[in-house]
Amino acid sequence: MTRQRVNSFELVSKELSARLDRLPEDELRRISIRAARKAVEHIGLDHPIIDDAFAALAAGNFGDSPVRDRLMRLVEELDERQWDLQDLVDQNKTPKADQSKAFTAARAANAVLNALDSDPLASAQETLYEANAAIRDPDEIRRLVEGPPAAGGVAPKQAPEARP
């Protein structure tokens, strides 16, 4: 029995998710990178592993890699931190704002992690899902999907021009 991959972004917008299904791979990559960058910038996440991941994305290095492994560990650490803070919020020992900030940091880092996925469609879907959780602005998510095709991200690989 084959398991079908879950498209979390459909929970955010079925319309935008369906639009992603029709886009070419290079555009899906650009959207993933724009969304990941927007999430990181929105919350001010600054970490050397994030920088390394964006360098890998700019170089077109997708899929399994040491950078992706390090980023996965960072995401796990950030997720654990936000759950620890949630426990403290539940005990009235810390403000909800602290947990919310930690949650959005984990989501932004996970957006970058998903941008590195080897499957361009899955990358765009999951990066946008996580970016939505970090940014919390549906209009911005729409702009990321509908934005100009040539803006930011990975340049499409083109064949060299023929010379006469």
N, C-alpha and C positions, 0 to 999 in steps of 0.2 A: 504494500500500500504506500503510495506516494503522499507525503505531507505537503500541503500547500502552504506557502509562506504567507504570513499575516501582513497585511498592509495597514499599519497603524495610522498612516496619514489619512486614510479614508474616514477615520473618526473625527478628524479636523475639518476636512472638506472633500466630499465625494466628487464635487465638480472639479476642483483643482487636481485631485488625485487622478481622475480620468484624463485630464489634460496632460499630465506627466506621461501617461501610457502612450501618447501619440508623439512624443518628442524624440529627436535623435539623441544618441548617446552623448555626444559632445555637449549638447545643451543641458542634458541631465547633470553632467559633471559640473558645468558652470553654475547651475542652480544650487547644487549641493554645496559647493565652495562658498558661494555668496551667502547662503543660509547659515552655514557654520560660522563664517566670519562675522555676520551680523549678530548672531547669538553671543559670540565671545566679546565683541565690542560693546554690545548692549549692556552686559553685566560687568564689563571691565575685568574679565578673567585674564590673568597674566601668569604664564607658567612656561618654562623652557620646553617642556614636552609639547605644549600647544604650538609653540613656534616651530619645533621640529616637524610636527604633523602638517602645518601649513606649507613648509618647505617641501615635504614629500608630495603634497597635493599639487603644488606648483610645478613640480618635476614630472607629474603624471604617474607617480608611484602609488598604485592602489592595491588593495588586498593585504594578505598577511605579510608582516614585516616586523623587525625589532621596534620600530617607531610605534606601530599600531599596538604591539604588545605592551609597551611602556604606557601608552595612552590608555589602554584598557585598565591597567592597574590604577592609574590616576582616577579614572571614572569610578572604579570600585571604591577607592579611598573617599572620594567626594560623596558618593552615595551613602557610604557607611557614616560619614560625618553628618549628613543631613538627617539620617535615621536616628542617630544619637541625639541630635538637637531636637528632633520630634519627640523623643522620649522625655527630654527636659521640658519641652513646651507642655506636654501632657501632665507633667508634675508641677506646673507653674513655677519652674525654676529658671526659665529663660524666655525672652520675648519671641513671639511667632515670627517677627521680622528676621531674626537670626536664622531660623530654620528655613524661611522662605529664600533668603539670600544663598544659603548653602544648597538648597534644592535647585535654584536656577543655575548656579555654578556647575552642578553635576549634569544638568540637562545640556548646558552649553558645551561642556567637554564631551558629552555623549554625541552631540551633533557633529563635532569634529571627527570623533571616532567613526561614526556612520558615513561621513563623507569619504572616508578611506575604503569603504566597502568595494569589493571587486565587481559587484553587479551595479551598473550605473542607475538602473531604475530603483532597486532596493535602496541604494545610497541616497537618492533624491527623496524617496518617500520617508525613510527613517530620519534623515537629517532634518527635513522640514518638520516632522512630528516633534523632534526634540527641540528644534529652534522655536517652534510655537510655544512649547512649555516654558522656555527661557524668556522669550520676548513678550509673550502674552498680548500680541497686537495682530488681530486677524487681517487688518488692512496691510500691514507690513509683510505678512506671509504671502498674501495675494500679490503684492508688488515683487516679491522675490521670485515667484513663479512666472508672473506675466512681464517681468522686467525686460529690458532690451537684451536680445540674444547674445550680442557680442560683449556685454559688460562683464568684466572681471573673470577670474577663474582660469581654467585651463584653455589654452589656445587649441583649437582643433588641429589634428595632424593633417597636413595637406601634402599631396604629392608634389614633387618638385616641378616647376614649370618646364615645359618642353622648349628647347632652344632650336632655332632654325638651322 
